[in-house]
């Protein structure tokens, strides 16, 4: 078996405001999605692409096909949580 294990410092919204909820979701997406999405979905999260533009590397079709399904399991190391605002 071959797998990937990512670290994540989980974020919860500081309040119930839409801004805090969005900040928490964005933080977790960037922690996990940066490394996991290419392996499980073949590309970086669309939100990252929209924000980083051409500063984020692109994958060829062949690279995407090679990445997707290349991991048998997903592990998650969680050492701490914090609040996002």
MODELLER restraints for C-alpha pairs under 7 A, 6 or more apart:
rsr = mdl.restraints
at = mdl.atoms
rsr.add(forms.Gaussian(group=physical.xy_distance, feature=features.Distance(at['CA:1:A'], at['CA:72:A']), mean=5.96, stdev=0.5))
rsr.add(forms.Gaussian(group=physical.xy_distance, feature=features.Distance(at['CA:2:A'], at['CA:71:A']), mean=5.51, stdev=0.5))
rsr.add(forms.Gaussian(group=physical.xy_distance, feature=features.Distance(at['CA:2:A'], at['CA:72:A']), mean=5.45, stdev=0.5))
rsr.add(forms.Gaussian(group=physical.xy_distance, feature=features.Distance(at['CA:3:A'], at['CA:71:A']), mean=4.69, stdev=0.5))
rsr.add(forms.Gaussian(group=physical.xy_distance, feature=features.Distance(at['CA:3:A'], at['CA:72:A']), mean=5.23, stdev=0.5))
rsr.add(forms.Gaussian(group=physical.xy_distance, feature=features.Distance(at['CA:3:A'], at['CA:73:A']), mean=4.75, stdev=0.5))
rsr.add(forms.Gaussian(group=physical.xy_distance, feature=features.Distance(at['CA:3:A'], at['CA:74:A']), mean=5.93, stdev=0.5))
rsr.add(forms.Gaussian(group=physical.xy_distance, feature=features.Distance(at['CA:4:A'], at['CA:71:A']), mean=6.54, stdev=0.5))
rsr.add(forms.Gaussian(group=physical.xy_distance, feature=features.Distance(at['CA:4:A'], at['CA:73:A']), mean=6.64, stdev=0.5))
rsr.add(forms.Gaussian(group=physical.xy_distance, feature=features.Distance(at['CA:4:A'], at['CA:74:A']), mean=5.39, stdev=0.5))
rsr.add(forms.Gaussian(group=physical.xy_distance, feature=features.Distance(at['CA:4:A'], at['CA:75:A']), mean=5.99, stdev=0.5))
rsr.add(forms.Gaussian(group=physical.xy_distance, feature=features.Distance(at['CA:5:A'], at['CA:74:A']), mean=5.88, stdev=0.5))
rsr.add(forms.Gaussian(group=physical.xy_distance, feature=features.Distance(at['CA:5:A'], at['CA:75:A']), mean=4.08, stdev=0.5))
rsr.add(forms.Gaussian(group=physical.xy_distance, feature=features.Distance(at['CA:5:A'], at['CA:76:A']), mean=5.22, stdev=0.5))
rsr.add(forms.Gaussian(group=physical.xy_distance, feature=features.Distance(at['CA:5:A'], at['CA:77:A']), mean=6.75, stdev=0.5))
rsr.add(forms.Gaussian(group=physical.xy_distance, feature=features.Distance(at['CA:6:A'], at['CA:32:A']), mean=6.95, stdev=0.5))
rsr.add(forms.Gaussian(group=physical.xy_distance, feature=features.Distance(at['CA:6:A'], at['CA:75:A']), mean=6.37, stdev=0.5))
rsr.add(forms.Gaussian(group=physical.xy_distance, feature=features.Distance(at['CA:6:A'], at['CA:76:A']), mean=5.09, stdev=0.5))
rsr.add(forms.Gaussian(group=physical.xy_distance, feature=features.Distance(at['CA:6:A'], at['CA:77:A']), mean=5.95, stdev=0.5))
rsr.add(forms.Gaussian(group=physical.xy_distance, feature=features.Distance(at['CA:7:A'], at['CA:76:A']), mean=5.95, stdev=0.5))
rsr.add(forms.Gaussian(group=physical.xy_distance, feature=features.Distance(at['CA:7:A'], at['CA:77:A']), mean=4.64, stdev=0.5))
rsr.add(forms.Gaussian(group=physical.xy_distance, feature=features.Distance(at['CA:7:A'], at['CA:78:A']), mean=6.00, stdev=0.5))
rsr.add(forms.Gaussian(group=physical.xy_distance, feature=features.Distance(at['CA:8:A'], at['CA:31:A']), mean=5.85, stdev=0.5))
rsr.add(forms.Gaussian(group=physical.xy_distance, feature=features.Distance(at['CA:8:A'], at['CA:32:A']), mean=6.56, stdev=0.5))
rsr.add(forms.Gaussian(group=physical.xy_distance, feature=features.Distance(at['CA:8:A'], at['CA:77:A']), mean=6.33, stdev=0.5))
rsr.add(forms.Gaussian(group=physical.xy_distance, feature=features.Distance(at['CA:8:A'], at['CA:78:A']), mean=5.45, stdev=0.5))
rsr.add(forms.Gaussian(group=physical.xy_distance, feature=features.Distance(at['CA:9:A'], at['CA:78:A']), mean=6.23, stdev=0.5))
rsr.add(forms.Gaussian(group=physical.xy_distance, feature=features.Distance(at['CA:9:A'], at['CA:79:A']), mean=6.47, stdev=0.5))
rsr.add(forms.Gaussian(group=physical.xy_distance, feature=features.Distance(at['CA:9:A'], at['CA:80:A']), mean=5.32, stdev=0.5))
rsr.add(forms.Gaussian(group=physical.xy_distance, feature=features.Distance(at['CA:9:A'], at['CA:81:A']), mean=5.31, stdev=0.5))
rsr.add(forms.Gaussian(group=physical.xy_distance, feature=features.Distance(at['CA:10:A'], at['CA:28:A']), mean=6.15, stdev=0.5))
rsr.add(forms.Gaussian(group=physical.xy_distance, feature=features.Distance(at['CA:10:A'], at['CA:80:A']), mean=6.55, stdev=0.5))
rsr.add(forms.Gaussian(group=physical.xy_distance, feature=features.Distance(at['CA:10:A'], at['CA:81:A']), mean=4.54, stdev=0.5))
rsr.add(forms.Gaussian(group=physical.xy_distance, feature=features.Distance(at['CA:10:A'], at['CA:82:A']), mean=6.35, stdev=0.5))
rsr.add(forms.Gaussian(group=physical.xy_distance, feature=features.Distance(at['CA:11:A'], at['CA:24:A']), mean=5.14, stdev=0.5))
rsr.add(forms.Gaussian(group=physical.xy_distance, feature=features.Distance(at['CA:11:A'], at['CA:27:A']), mean=6.62, stdev=0.5))
rsr.add(forms.Gaussian(group=physical.xy_distance, feature=features.Distance(at['CA:11:A'], at['CA:28:A']), mean=6.37, stdev=0.5))
rsr.add(forms.Gaussian(group=physical.xy_distance, feature=features.Distance(at['CA:11:A'], at['CA:81:A']), mean=5.57, stdev=0.5))
rsr.add(forms.Gaussian(group=physical.xy_distance, feature=features.Distance(at['CA:11:A'], at['CA:82:A']), mean=4.94, stdev=0.5))
rsr.add(forms.Gaussian(group=physical.xy_distance, feature=features.Distance(at['CA:11:A'], at['CA:83:A']), mean=5.24, stdev=0.5))
rsr.add(forms.Gaussian(group=physical.xy_distance, feature=features.Distance(at['CA:11:A'], at['CA:84:A']), mean=5.87, stdev=0.5))
rsr.add(forms.Gaussian(group=physical.xy_distance, feature=features.Distance(at['CA:12:A'], at['CA:24:A']), mean=5.35, stdev=0.5))
rsr.add(forms.Gaussian(group=physical.xy_distance, feature=features.Distance(at['CA:12:A'], at['CA:82:A']), mean=6.31, stdev=0.5))
rsr.add(forms.Gaussian(group=physical.xy_distance, feature=features.Distance(at['CA:12:A'], at['CA:83:A']), mean=4.88, stdev=0.5))
rsr.add(forms.Gaussian(group=physical.xy_distance, feature=features.Distance(at['CA:12:A'], at['CA:84:A']), mean=5.95, stdev=0.5))
rsr.add(forms.Gaussian(group=physical.xy_distance, feature=features.Distance(at['CA:13:A'], at['CA:20:A']), mean=4.85, stdev=0.5))
rsr.add(forms.Gaussian(group=physical.xy_distance, feature=features.Distance(at['CA:13:A'], at['CA:21:A']), mean=4.96, stdev=0.5))
rsr.add(forms.Gaussian(group=physical.xy_distance, feature=features.Distance(at['CA:13:A'], at['CA:24:A']), mean=5.23, stdev=0.5))
rsr.add(forms.Gaussian(group=physical.xy_distance, feature=features.Distance(at['CA:13:A'], at['CA:83:A']), mean=5.47, stdev=0.5))
rsr.add(forms.Gaussian(group=physical.xy_distance, feature=features.Distance(at['CA:13:A'], at['CA:84:A']), mean=4.96, stdev=0.5))
rsr.add(forms.Gaussian(group=physical.xy_distance, feature=features.Distance(at['CA:13:A'], at['CA:85:A']), mean=6.27, stdev=0.5))
rsr.add(forms.Gaussian(group=physical.xy_distance, feature=features.Distance(at['CA:14:A'], at['CA:20:A']), mean=6.01, stdev=0.5))
rsr.add(forms.Gaussian(group=physical.xy_distance, feature=features.Distance(at['CA:14:A'], at['CA:83:A']), mean=5.10, stdev=0.5))
rsr.add(forms.Gaussian(group=physical.xy_distance, feature=features.Distance(at['CA:14:A'], at['CA:84:A']), mean=5.49, stdev=0.5))
rsr.add(forms.Gaussian(group=physical.xy_distance, feature=features.Distance(at['CA:14:A'], at['CA:85:A']), mean=5.58, stdev=0.5))
rsr.add(forms.Gaussian(group=physical.xy_distance, feature=features.Distance(at['CA:19:A'], at['CA:85:A']), mean=6.98, stdev=0.5))
rsr.add(forms.Gaussian(group=physical.xy_distance, feature=features.Distance(at['CA:20:A'], at['CA:84:A']), mean=6.04, stdev=0.5))
rsr.add(forms.Gaussian(group=physical.xy_distance, feature=features.Distance(at['CA:20:A'], at['CA:85:A']), mean=4.49, stdev=0.5))
rsr.add(forms.Gaussian(group=physical.xy_distance, feature=features.Distance(at['CA:23:A'], at['CA:84:A']), mean=5.71, stdev=0.5))
rsr.add(forms.Gaussian(group=physical.xy_distance, feature=features.Distance(at['CA:23:A'], at['CA:85:A']), mean=5.87, stdev=0.5))
rsr.add(forms.Gaussian(group=physical.xy_distance, feature=features.Distance(at['CA:24:A'], at['CA:84:A']), mean=5.06, stdev=0.5))
rsr.add(forms.Gaussian(group=physical.xy_distance, feature=features.Distance(at['CA:33:A'], at['CA:44:A']), mean=6.63, stdev=0.5))
rsr.add(forms.Gaussian(group=physical.xy_distance, feature=features.Distance(at['CA:33:A'], at['CA:45:A']), mean=6.05, stdev=0.5))
rsr.add(forms.Gaussian(group=physical.xy_distance, feature=features.Distance(at['CA:34:A'], at['CA:44:A']), mean=6.02, stdev=0.5))
rsr.add(forms.Gaussian(group=physical.xy_distance, feature=features.Distance(at['CA:37:A'], at['CA:43:A']), mean=5.87, stdev=0.5))
rsr.add(forms.Gaussian(group=physical.xy_distance, feature=features.Distance(at['CA:37:A'], at['CA:44:A']), mean=5.42, stdev=0.5))
rsr.add(forms.Gaussian(group=physical.xy_distance, feature=features.Distance(at['CA:37:A'], at['CA:45:A']), mean=6.33, stdev=0.5))
rsr.add(forms.Gaussian(group=physical.xy_distance, feature=features.Distance(at['CA:38:A'], at['CA:44:A']), mean=5.36, stdev=0.5))
rsr.add(forms.Gaussian(group=physical.xy_distance, feature=features.Distance(at['CA:38:A'], at['CA:67:A']), mean=6.64, stdev=0.5))
rsr.add(forms.Gaussian(group=physical.xy_distance, feature=features.Distance(at['CA:39:A'], at['CA:67:A']), mean=4.98, stdev=0.5))
rsr.add(forms.Gaussian(group=physical.xy_distance, feature=features.Distance(at['CA:39:A'], at['CA:68:A']), mean=5.02, stdev=0.5))
rsr.add(forms.Gaussian(group=physical.xy_distance, feature=features.Distance(at['CA:39:A'], at['CA:69:A']), mean=6.73, stdev=0.5))
rsr.add(forms.Gaussian(group=physical.xy_distance, feature=features.Distance(at['CA:39:A'], at['CA:70:A']), mean=6.63, stdev=0.5))
rsr.add(forms.Gaussian(group=physical.xy_distance, feature=features.Distance(at['CA:40:A'], at['CA:68:A']), mean=5.23, stdev=0.5))
rsr.add(forms.Gaussian(group=physical.xy_distance, feature=features.Distance(at['CA:40:A'], at['CA:69:A']), mean=6.28, stdev=0.5))
rsr.add(forms.Gaussian(group=physical.xy_distance, feature=features.Distance(at['CA:41:A'], at['CA:68:A']), mean=6.04, stdev=0.5))
rsr.add(forms.Gaussian(group=physical.xy_distance, feature=features.Distance(at['CA:42:A'], at['CA:64:A']), mean=4.68, stdev=0.5))
rsr.add(forms.Gaussian(group=physical.xy_distance, feature=features.Distance(at['CA:42:A'], at['CA:67:A']), mean=6.08, stdev=0.5))
rsr.add(forms.Gaussian(group=physical.xy_distance, feature=features.Distance(at['CA:42:A'], at['CA:68:A']), mean=5.31, stdev=0.5))
rsr.add(forms.Gaussian(group=physical.xy_distance, feature=features.Distance(at['CA:43:A'], at['CA:64:A']), mean=6.91, stdev=0.5))
rsr.add(forms.Gaussian(group=physical.xy_distance, feature=features.Distance(at['CA:49:A'], at['CA:56:A']), mean=6.71, stdev=0.5))
